[in-house]
Amino acid sequence: MRIAVIALGKIGLPLAVQFATKGHEVVGVDVNAQTVELVNGGIAPFPGEADLAELLADAVASGNLRATTDYADAVPQADAVVVVVPLFVDLDARPDWGWMDAATKSLAETLTPGTLVSYETTLPVGTTRTRWKPLIESTSGLVEGVDFDLVFSPERVLSGRIFADLRKYPKLIGGLSPEGAAKAAAFYRDVLDFDERADLARGNGVWDLGSAEAAEFAKLAETTYRDVNIGLANQFARFAERAGIDVYQVIEASNSQPYSHIHRPGIAVGGHCIPVYPRLYLWNDPEATIVKAAREANAAMPMHAVSMLEGAYGSIAGARVVVLGAAYRGGVKETAFSGVFPTVDALRSRHAVPLVHDPLYTDDELRGLGFEPYHFGDEIDAAIVQTDHAEYRTTGPDDLPGVKAFIDGRRVSAPGAWPGVTYRVIGVA
């Protein structure tokens, strides 16, 4: 097959590589000329994705994968077009359609009959049918279900382990017609491999959910569940602190039977998915009080960590406080919705002097994010762990000379590692 992948970001590029490894002709489209140049050179434009560097180099060398900034070079005569353009939302859950509208118009202008178009970007329920279908039809002059088929198939992978996740989880699809869904099912069976999953009654593979709306809802439901679960864990943690209880023991005990699956509390919920997709759900269901409450609970955790610091240290006005970790998740160089931003803001609101350390970022990169860099060995008054980088599991007082209080927002350390330092962890009195 000839396949076009629209947007070569942290999801789109691994998908393009995956399709190419199955022997198909893949052309990736990206608006960033530097990304295109790196991909065509067989060089991964971002670090941290397992197996991407090797598989990308092989795919480019084989001639199965190339990149372009020109839709007209990729979309015409394609058997399938897969769209993975990011969708952003504001704090009031209003989607910013700018990038996706532009990409959809560009692909529609170059679309030729017989193509399957699959959106993998997470969307509010109804978007595929009520926004993309009329936009593609009005721009292209083609008719969905006659000249082309349109489906929704959400990405369900985590940065850093995308190729493993593509094999591990069922591929959900939902079409605007049974015929379109059948084409999508055949397409994804051809371009993906699936691990055996004896735990799934339906077995692993492609799952047709019967409609685009059901597939859209499934992705929002699974990610919103995680946000709500973490919000509950964070409220449990704050109660445990007041009650003199170790919430981690409580969670371990509760999860020892099969009906409890409480997640871990922490200083922040970051990334492109968990903090964002509940807002997309709220776009459809603004009266979802549980979803709203969980978002509020999770958004309040950076300020709670700073309040914990004040309880351990006293007034932090003028204190030099290092936030350990700019990335939203350990081992991943990405700051989308990272807790570092509200944590630094909360420190500034208390008139502290915030600095930021992250082993994945250079000083210039940290300054570009609006932070003053910190280096191990420099004098510091206090520290807050924001990211669960592996490096922070072995960090100790010698790395942070002068530190008097250490707030462990990710439970990466333990009190015994901090002699003479006031150590606090979220969820433990």
Steps between C-alpha positions, in 0.01 A plus 500: 500500500587867467439669835519867599550591867414858587722647779827331596495568872555262789205286390489556126863420423502163682174415320655585165802286586275212610311509171827508306637199687206302360623567147271787401593824323460769763526877451489714813386861488612762751495879500843510667767494230769405751300195610460397137873539436593291803252225413626482142849467645385204709547699822237506774407866569432433870658270759357244736289275276607137533619345171406806293853599396584155363163435335489847345847465353409161353167625361662797325789291369257245356318771307170423673487828691561861407372836621380821336342834584277475191160333527488471121806277520341262750120485481405449132450133412554393862311192609481638853562833672556493876466831685682553832501880523482624862184660637542747783242624749492792739425483873129545426497188283469691174681316217736700282429356157757709314763239420253220430276714278802611297628143464155370404455767233845426359439126479152557353643725227723214385274203578428257217217245476538162665687620810437396859542797739559413865524753782705382798509830691278487809180695431174603666219259423339578165793685346576248225144504370401863556827685439745298288246339263342828382836679492660232283196474273462876448872546431560194283168476318503129584225312685573296813388140467512528120834654403686459829444344842545678831564330835623577849762277663656646816867467579538313830874509553739657748810694396811295559337165431288559189603195301434269795163665566396465136539125541353480848166680477201440271468746214161668533321620188167663425374589155227715352382193307545124533695499175740764624548316827576179312766678293653646815506161670677347200747789488599482868525120495747540213721769658504387865605191693325391819622313806296209628271618783332210679348750743278655228176319427496642146868431453755756392478663158272748327175575682217663303289698748220556252523877454750782497325645805553183703870494411536869590323440831713194584822703486354781709359250750826313558706813553237682705477195725870537575467868584204433729683211665810713563279781631349257750847375599613859554203572725573181694862615531409838641269342755770249596743784568251659739411171666855375556466208255727370224272509194731268304441219749128565475506489121709182496258337744192613307639381168574154640148394401382507138237774524729786598744663259598822676777689321792680665475857625755760397590862455355537149330332205677600180543408137292533187235250615377475858471872579353578156252231402269544801456856374402364159248278677367804689456669162231236429374461858548826694285373789742214581560605860732209583728582207507868597580419863787269403651763272481754781652257751792418273559860397527597868785260579798724406379767742443228760863390462616857555279521810664179623836668451390796709390260773839331497720807451305800624469816295663446162511869409847556356591129525676334207282200410591256225225319313643165396367419157359709216366204301147385572615137537823327587729418210295694243620832365163670480349786702141498370279595795790415731456568869820703493311806378238526778760394760734782400204740489395392850853555632512845345163583657662426838797724410745210486783491244423197280765316299450194281717194441442234237764259364329493161515876441788740441523831682396683186197275458394559860542874456294475184221354711523798735704336777830570671713184478640326807810280516569230757761628743366855514370628833125461542248540781232249403393262224178366350496188282271560203618228256574137578828491305713197591784735598298637788471159666866526600510873566606594854605794717851504349342592165301784659736669747317705760163337438278514809170360366431246228145455367469174311216555256549164327616272785835439332700505822464415870559675834818301567668657198471847653669511841471840661246611237124533552359248255133497397322291241153563361255266669696436820471703820 
